[in-house]
Amino acid sequence: MATKDELNPKTTEYEFLGPVGAFLFVTALPLLVLFFSICCNATGYPSQSLFEDYKAYFSELLTVEMAKSLIDPIAIAIYLAFILILVIYSFALNGDVVPGTRLRNGKVLKYRMNGFRTFHNIFVFGGFLLYQYGSYEPLLFVYDHWVGIVVASILFSYLISLFVYLRSFKPDALLALGGNSGNALYDYMIGRELNPRIGDFDIKFFTELRPGLIGWVVLNVCFAVKQYHDLERITNSMGLVLFFHTFYVVDALWNEEACLTTMDVTTDGFGFMLAFGLYTWVPMLYTLQARYLVDFPRDMSYVELGLILALNFLGYFIFRSANSQKNAFRSDPESESVKHLKYLKTERGTKLIISSWWGMSRHINYLGDWLMALSWCLPCGFGSVVPYFYAIYFGILLIHRERRDDHQCRIKYGKDWDKYCSIVKARIIPGIY
């Protein structure tokens, strides 16, 4: 039986620039989200007054009075109520109970797959409340109190990260291999405990898809309602953005089981990086296109609409086909759908696919994901680069994630990984990168 030190070895290599990167992560990224929420408005993205006199603009922002105004008690209460409803649904709704991957302590955790049920119950419940109220006007709160909602999500991210960090020091905690450095700030950011749980409630699994993805669609709907309130109609660009984002979220929740094999669940600890990413970054920044279209509504030509739709579905086809193929192969390499695939058998006994989608590049799914990201931004036109922040950031993130995965696979598979890379040469884009 492994000792505690053998089970939770000391982390000897830093990622993300170590403690310096951790400091920037917990300070600069929340400030960036605040910048987009405060400094982008109906005068411009960024605000027109920022361009006119940026020194005066920021000197006015950096005051005690401004800091106090960011705290919106009603927005905080509504945000916490939303999270609480998601938690209640995670317990109350039925769903298949699925085993995760075997952990290095020999345990196999089980997860209830009810994310999709949670999603549609949120909208049924919300629709019922609006019907009882007799108006859609409560949804306008989101646009009018946007900064307060963003601040609430940031504060919650800090607090939940602190909670799981402190809990990670309990004697029986299984730590993430990358989160046991001994540097408090770094471990707080990267995530110290691998699977923090309260009873059967897995905090990381709950966070992975529910608050970020479901919150993303809820906020988009509120922005679409705001546009309808202002224009008495929904533009086709807003409709397309809403369709794209909702389709992506529904697909992710319908295939919720697939997230059990991702690095987030199997490898990374749960710390500020994941908490902030999923409670704040996803719902507060991925809605940027919908918020932009409230302030700068536009309609697209039928040609533009068709081309953007085609780009999105091409990306989706690559993304979903590749991921489904990989998951099917991992589950049963001899099944009819994947038994034709060629593979490289490693000394560890695992099999690396070297044909079909995964023979084109080592992360062909990333290409599909990025094409979808670009298609989400294009309905905003070219009046500002800000709505394209997601596509730009996401491209950088995917390249970094690919490099991270390559490093870990090189350690895991050794010379077999070199052989695999000599067969499947492209990292993401076949023939280019």
Secondary structure, 3 states (H helix, E strand, C coil): CCCHHHHCCCCCCCCCCHHHHHHHHHHHHHHHHHHHHHHCECCECCCHHHHHCHHHHHHHHCCHHHHHHCCCHHHHHHHHHHHHHHHHHHHHCCCEEEEEEECCCCCEEEEEECHHHHHHHHHHHHHHHHHHHCCCHHHHHHHHCHHHHHHHHHHHHHHHHHHHHHHCCCCCCCECCCCCCCCHHHHHHHCCECCCEECCEEHHHHHHHHHHHHHHHHHHHHHHHHHHHHHCCCCHHHHHHHHHHHHHHHHHHHCHHHHHHCHHHHCCCCCHHHHHHHHHHHHHHCCHHHHHHHHCCCCCCHHHHHHHHHHHHHHHHHHHHHHHHHHHHHHCCCCCCCCCCCEEECCCCCEEECCCHHHHCCCHHHHHHHHHHHHHHHHHCCCCCHHHHHHHHHHHHHHHHHHHHHHHHHHHHCHHHHHHHHHCCCCCCCCCC
